[in-house]
């Protein structure tokens, strides 16, 4: 499930400057102050959306709800760990459908991580969760806002580096393949691009033009 980080990095190769992300790239865990976690989480979406969203922060046992919203959106800072390389920092705001279908995956991931499970164990648990019906693919179109200037994702064909990528939007595209978009393999700079093609959690990634031009 980490393939999408590479896809985003490829799509965002002309992203914004690295300074905001570098400022946020220090280790992100439960020790980060509550206010800072909320700030990072809500930076993912426009203020009109994030100020009315439910917000989760990272605690010692995993995610815990810091604020109850009113618009169906949910904001948090997701993480992915690549052994020997580093950790991503992924401010996200799920819409109502993502809150229903995908938020439980994020909550489960951090609960297992807090229990000391390894990343392969966590990945296997999530895959099993989809297979058994514990988790479900999005059932209708929708999106995840990842417009934060603090995005830090794995880059390179082998996840060999972590760095800043431009703000972007992720649209639910369960089980979609590259063939559905008309090409056989990801091409640097080509948009839209698919992350995790053919999976229940496939995403179509779009980078707004104003981000690419900076």
N, C-alpha and C positions, 0 to 999 in steps of 0.2 A: 504493500500500500504506500510505499515511499516513492514509487515511480513518478507520481505526479509532481514531486518537488523538482525533479530534473526537467520535466515537461514545462513547468512554469518558468524555470530559469532560462530554458531555451527560448521561450516565447517572449521573455522580458529582457533579452540581452541588451536592449538599448534603454534601460531603465534610468531612474533618477540617480542623483549622486549618492555616494555610499555613506556619507557622514551620519544621517539620522539612524540608519540601521546599525552602524558600528557603535553608536552610543548605546544601543539597546542590546548589543550582542553578548554582553557579559551574561554569565550563567543565569538562566531563568528558572526559579523554583519557588517553593512555598515561602522562602525567606524574603522575596520581593515584597515591599510594602503594599498593603491593600490598595491605597490610592493610586499607586503606580500601575498595578495590575489592571485596575479599572480603566485608567487612562489608555493603556496599551490596547486593551480589548475593544474599547469604544472607538479607537482611532481607525478601525477597519471600515467603518461605514460613515456616510454623511451624518452630520450632527442631527438632522431632522429625523433620522432613523435611530441612531445609537442612543440618543438621550431618552427614548421611550422603550428601550430594549431591556430585557432581562440580562443580567451580567453574572457570569461565573468567574471566580478567582481560584487559584491553585492553593490548596491547603495541604497539610501533612498526610491526609488520607485520600488525596485526589481533589477533584473539583468540588467546590462548595458554592452555593448560590449567595451572591453578595447583594443582589438587588432584583426585585420583581418588576418586570416591565408591563406595558399595556398594549403593545402593538404586534405581539406574536414573534418578534425577532429575539435572537439570543446571541450575545457577544461573549467571547472568551479568547484566550491565547492558547492555541494548540501547540504541541511540540512533537517533533520526530527526532529520534536519536540514531545516528549512524556510528557504529562502534569504531573507535579509533580516529574519528573525524570530528564529530561535534554534535551540536544540537540546533535544530531550527527554532525559529520564533515566528509564530504564525497567528497574528491577530485576525479573528474571523467574526463575522456577524451572519448567522444563519437566518433565513426567512422562516416563516411558520412551518413550511414543509420540511426544511432542513432541521428545524428544532424537533420535529416529530421523528424523522427518519435517521438523521445523522448525528445529532447531539448525543444520543445514547452511546454511540460508538466512541466519541471523544471522552465521555464520562467513564466508560468502561476501561478505556486505554489508560487513563491516569490513575484509576483505582488499582489496576493491576501493577502499574509502575510503582505506585506507593507501597505495594506489597512486596516489592523486590523482584518481580518477574523480569526475565530477560526480554529483550526486544523480539527475538524469534518466538518466545512463548506468547507474548502479547499478540503478535501477528497471527499466530495459529489460533488463538482464542477468538479473534475477530472473524477470521475466515470461517471457523466452526459456527460462530454466532449467526452468520448469514446462511450457512447450510442448514441449520436447525430451525430457522425462523425467529431467532431471538432478535436479529436485526433485519431490516427491510429496506429495499431500494426505494428512493423517492417515487411517489405514485403520480406526480404531476410536475409540470415545469416549474422552475424556481431558480434561486441563485444564492450564492454565498458572497458577501462583500469581503474582499481582501484588499482594500484600497489604502491600507496603512502605509506610511513612509518607513515603517520599522520592520517590514518583512525581511526575514533572513531565512534562506532556504539552501538546501544542498544543491551544488552545481556540478557540471561536468558529467560525462557519460558513466562514470563509476562512483558518483557522489564523493568526489575527492576533495571538495572544497565547500565551505559555507560562505555565502555572501548575500548582499542586498539584491532584491529584484523589485521591479516596478509594481505599483498597485495594480490590481486586476480584478476581474469578476469571474466567478466560476458558476457555470450553469449545469444543472443536473442533466445527465445524459446516460441513464442506466443502460448498460450492455451495448452502447454504441461502439463501433469499430472505426478504424482509420478509413476503411473502404467506404463507410457511410459519408465521409467528407471528401472522398474522391482521390485520396492519395495513399501510398503504400507504407510510408515511414515518416516519422516526424522530420520536418525540415526547419532548420534554424531561421527564425524570423517569420515563419508562416503562421498566419492566424486565420481562423481559430485553430487550436490544437487540443488533442484529447489527452487526458491523464488517466492512466489505468484503463485503457480500452477493453471492452468486452466484460467488464465487471459490474456488479450491482451498484458500485459507487463511482462509476465513470463520470468524469467531469469534462465539460467543454470550457476551455479557458479563453477569455477575451481580454485584451489589454486596451483600454481606451486610448484613442489617438493622442490625446493631450499628454498622456504619460509617455508614450513612445517618442514624442517630439522633444522631450526635455533632455 
